[in-house]
């Protein structure tokens, strides 16, 4: 069994001590020999022998002392080298154990939620004090870093949840409440969706500041939008009133100068221009949230509603509409129905050939009366039909209108207000068919007649002939 370096360092004396011991032993051996050699020689040679043997003995003592010191020094150097190699080898083994095994185990254990003491207690201790202190210090830092990382992850998770909540819930709720009532939107939103703090004061302050800024900007934008819409509706209403006055004067002029064909044609054309311009003004007022310009105190016959809608478009001679005697629409919904039919008839004439007719059918169903407008145009692609259906089923005003499809936007708004159901289908004439369902509670009777008329200005036409 090899001797431990620490035991060897305890058993071997210092080289100087070994040299002194060698000197004492040599002196103890040389002194008797010198005394005996001096005693056995004669008197006349005794001084010479004493001197020679004394010098020789002293030299021998010095030589043996030096040799012993040197041997002890060499042995100490060799033992020190062996001890250094053993210490270096032991330190290397423990350092390798620390770096290759204990540190990765500490990292994995700390990530798993274990403490440094638990991890180190499950392994043999490190004999080197410096490495042991380094390992425990590193473990403590890893433990602290793991706690900080866990706290940061929890804070980030709370922050993400708060931001997602602000984006998907709070902001949508605020926008809805602002659209419903801007004055009470903030109060209702705060009551229905109170803010939940994240536990980090500076982060809560930043998110609260962001929410306040977004809320203020939304309210400011809503105020500007309301002001702009109110001004637009007022301007449109004044324009519509002026056009109605102009149309009334044109009717007086037609009655006065109706016997002059050249004047009558000009007045009729001017009336059509005024009617189309009035329709644009009605569209502007409707999209801005204003009310209808015309109000009917009594029910309006469906045939008169179809005729009135046909008068408001340019290509009214291409419209073929049925005669619906006995069917009337209640007065408060009549103007809205006329507006809806006007827009659908205008789209049908615009998006079909100039030499084709637009057919109108009236059908009775379980849920009400359907007025179907069919053309022979190219129809709509699937994407266009979906966009048209979205405009009709999700009504929006000027503030939410995307693009220039104002006609269908007006149809959607009016249909939503009066519970009309507008759908699109393929026309048997090759184009598009748009059906308007009038609920039973908006009509007074359901007795459609099969004859066909043409809706145009003045007297109508039956099968293309003047009535």
RAGIFEN-V913406 format. One record per run of one state. SS is the DSSP state (H for helix, E for strand, - for the rest). FROM is the first residue (numbers start at 1). LEN is the number of residues. If there is no record, write none. Layout:
# RAGIFEN-V913406
ss={SS | SS}
from={FROM | FROM}
len={LEN | LEN}
This chain:
# RAGIFEN-V913406
ss={- | H | - | H | - | H | - | H | - | H | - | H | - | H | - | H | - | E | H | - | H | E | - | E | - | H | - | E | - | E | - | H | - | H | - | H | - | E | - | E | H | E | - | E | - | E | - | E | -}
from={1 | 5 | 12 | 15 | 41 | 43 | 112 | 116 | 122 | 129 | 181 | 185 | 193 | 201 | 258 | 261 | 288 | 300 | 302 | 312 | 316 | 319 | 323 | 328 | 330 | 331 | 351 | 358 | 365 | 368 | 375 | 382 | 394 | 398 | 401 | 406 | 419 | 421 | 427 | 432 | 440 | 443 | 444 | 452 | 455 | 461 | 463 | 465 | 467}
len={4 | 7 | 3 | 26 | 2 | 69 | 4 | 6 | 7 | 52 | 4 | 8 | 8 | 57 | 3 | 27 | 12 | 2 | 10 | 4 | 3 | 4 | 5 | 2 | 1 | 20 | 7 | 7 | 3 | 7 | 7 | 12 | 4 | 3 | 5 | 13 | 2 | 6 | 5 | 8 | 3 | 1 | 8 | 3 | 6 | 2 | 2 | 2 | 1}
